[in-house]
Amino acid sequence: SAIQIPSRLPLLLTHEGVLLPGSTMRTSVDSPRNMQLVRSRLLKGTSLRSTIIGVIPNTSDPTSDGDELPSLHRIGTAALAVQVVGSNWPKPHYTLLVTGLCRFQILQLLKEKPYPVAEVEQLDRLEQFTNQHKSEEELGELSEQFYKYAVQLVEMLDMSVPAVAKLRRLLDNLPREALPDILTSIIRTSNQEKLQILDAVRLEERFKMTIPLLVRQIEGLKLLQKTRKPKQDDDRRVVAIHPIRRINHIPSATEDEEEEEDHDDVVMLEKKIRTSSMSEQALKVCLKEIKRLKKMPQSMPEYALTRNYLELMVELPWNKSTKDRLEIRAARILLDNDHYAMEKLKKRVLEYLAVRQLKNNLKGPILCFVGPPGVGKTSVGRSIAKTLGREFHRIALGGVCDQSDIRGHRRTYVGSMPGRIINGLKTVGVNNPVFLLDEVDKLGKSLQGDPAAALLEVLDPEQNHNFTDHYLNVAFDLSQVLFIATANTTATIPPALLDRMEVIQVPGYTQEEKIEIAHRHLIPKQLEQHGLTPQQIQIPQVTTLDIITRYTREAGVRSLDRKLGAICRAVAVKVAEGQHKETKPDRAEAAEGEDCKEHITEDAKTESISDTADLALPPEMPILIDFHALKDILGPPMYEMEVSERLSQPGVAIGLAWTPLGGEIMFVEASRMDGEGQLTLTGQLGDVMKESAHLAISWLRSNAKRYQLTNASGSFDLLDNTDIHLHFPAGAVTKDGPSAGVTIVTCLASLFSGRLVCSDVAMTGEITLRGLVLPVGGIKDKVLAAHRAGLKRIIIPQRNEKDLEEIAVNIRQDLTFVMASCLDEVLNAAFDGGFSVKPRVERLNSKL
């Protein structure tokens, strides 16, 4: 029996694309009548009949319900709604996937609202798809001619493409009556041509209209194959066929060229993957992804993600490395030229070079440079890379609080990308660079994870040969990378991470080292940056020493560099003014010149400026920077030697503190007043320092009779009706640590004995309740701070004597070190003439 469509059909009005019987089209619905048709008919229908609609081409649905319906195209296509997808962005709309069944003719429009419904007459027979026998109507020569052209077109294409092979099978299996509609929807035709095919109700007319279209496509394909460059068999592609599901899209010649280029890029990407030297596991993953990419439409969001992933995998240096320069003598010369001092660092680099000469596959060490800011930790990492002949990459970790920055994001997330380690390897292009992990002590922690914990795998030589980034999801070998971390302190680095690194302390510079660094590196750099020459400005070493002692007080050289830059700018102003003066000399200008710079001889300069009529010449060269010029340029000195003034009364002592910025001297002040025996501590002290103060007062109270220490009323109980106040300037700086114990004891002993502490003595050490002095850390930084402040004697624990070997010989000669193992020795060294101890009288206690 004949297969019939319903006699009444709801009409879907479209103006983009033409749906032919046997083809599939995706169309967007956003007009009121069409939206109502989808809601009322398709979404609420429960039978197969409710999914059959009439698609009317070349007709626009009015944008509002009040507008009249335009004249409808006479012939339409009955279609089956296969899929309905709704969306609210950018405005409410539905996307329909419809498959054409047969032609129909509109007999009468029954209603227009809420959506048009018409009485229709079916024009095509549907039973031809179910009956395999030949139609009773003789198709004749037209059918055979059409079939021959169709087979010729398909055989010109690459049969290895699944879509082409499927089309070839369809030509043999489908009835001849259905082929014109299907082939017209596949080959490249315009909307107007498809509309003519739709209007051709008679089969003979349809064949006659479709054959020229096939011939045109065949000729175009022949011409394209002649003009294309010969390529390998695996580089062929379909140039005339487009997927049936995209039949509503009419590509132009430009878009075809773009698609061809995209396909060529995919083929080239596959070749790169096969020729790359990636690991077997990575190669297997990439080949699987490239296979998915070939089957994936370019409009899918996952297409771009997969392609980006494959391009990254190809760009990574799986087996590409640079050759190390292993000449130790040349490396030593290069390191000495780039950096002054830093003997520990240079020694470690030379050791690595020596071992690399003996063993080629040595794993890269994990170094951690710990020291105050401005001492050159980052720049020495760059110098190490230059010495080894390796690529250098810096990764700033300060403030990083997401573990995905280290390990990358999984590819399931939008905007996913690899971590900084893999990104750095892609940037440098080799697998054995020098990676500088800057400010590793300033890592944060948040809800996104702990990046310090993610670094555990990166910085473990036993694990990082198999490092797996979340984005790559395959292992990458980091064992040849030389990791260098920098930090200001190890206190904030997690113990597990610190255990994986080889810590090398980088202490602050001495004054002599700073002078050498200034004249070897900083001054030439500043002169070059400001366009000056040594013939225009001279900064003697005495001036440099004044800048170091009076205008900077730091462990590194950053402030010194800024001060030298200020001097160069001031000189540049004078030089520029001298080159552009054209007016006659003015005494005020000469005086201003004297205020800005002091020349070699002031009289000669004044005479030169005031007596010479031609002021187009620059000032007398070279300009010499002395103390007066420093005062004019940099202002009054920022730091003065105030140690002796602050020790002019009892109850003040000088301690030595270590900070991440280097060593510092610290004054401890104490006072007493009538009260209830309370101990007050101020200066933002931590718990350890507060406990040191309680230890000190307890030890002094227990030894008050021995040292003849009394309170204001003469009692040996020091807290009897007496309050004690201890203050640690500066009050805005947080302080903690045990090394202030001996200083607090000395300060309180000075307060209760009424004697002054020696003004040239500084001290450091931890105390116990029994009066022992225990060792502390940071001795070198503390000694350098005392030397900068002009102190002459330093009291340190006996067990810290070994740390003095790290201090330069010339500094040790300027200072006198007192090794103390107990508080008696500390007090004897801190006061002039020692600290008297009342001899104990041996008494026999009667047991009767």
Buried (B, 14 or more C-beta within 10 A) or exposed (E): EEEEBBEEBBBBBBBBBBBBBBBBBBBBBBBBBBBBBBBBBBEEBEEEEBBBBBBBBBBEBBEEEEEEBEEBBEBBBBBBBEEBEEEEEEEEBBBBBBBBBBBBEBEEEEEBEBBBBBEBEBBBBBEBBEEEEEBEEEBEEBBEBBBEBBEEBBEBBBEEBEBBBEBBEBBEEBBBBBBBBBBBBBBBBEBEBBBBBBBBEEBEBBBBBBBEBBEBBBEBBEEBEEEEEEEEEEBBBBBBBBEBEBBBBBEEEEEBEEBBEEBEEBBEBBBBBEEBEBBEEBBEBBBEBBEEBEEBEEEEEEBEBBBBBBBBBBBBBBEEEBEBBBBBEEBBEBBEEBBBBBEBBBEBBBEBBEEBEEEEEBBBBBBBBBBBBBBBBBEBBBBBBBBBEBBBBBBEBEEBBBBBBBBBBEBEEEEBBBBBBBBBBBEBEBBBBBBBBBBBBBBBBEEEBBBBBBBBBBBBBEBBBEBEBBBBBBBBBBBBBBBBBBBBBBEBBBEEBBEBBEBBBBBBBBBBBBBBBBBBBBBEBBBEEBEBEEEBBBBEEEBBBBBBBBBBBBBBBBBBBEBBBBBBBBBBEBBEBBEEBEEEBEEEBBEEBBEBBBBEEEEEBBEBBEEEEEBEEBBBBBBBBBEEBBBBBBEEBEEEEEBEEEBEEBBBBBBBBBBBBBBBBBBBBBBBEEEEEEBEBEBBBEEBBBEBBEBBBEBBBEBBEBBEBBBEEEEBEBBBEBBBBBBBBEEEEEBBBBBBBBBBBBBBBBBBBEBBBBBBBBBBBBBEEEBBBBBBBBBBBBBBBBBBBBBBBBBBBBBBEEBBEEBBEEBBEBBBBBBBBBBBBBBBBBBEEEBBEEEEEEEEEEEE
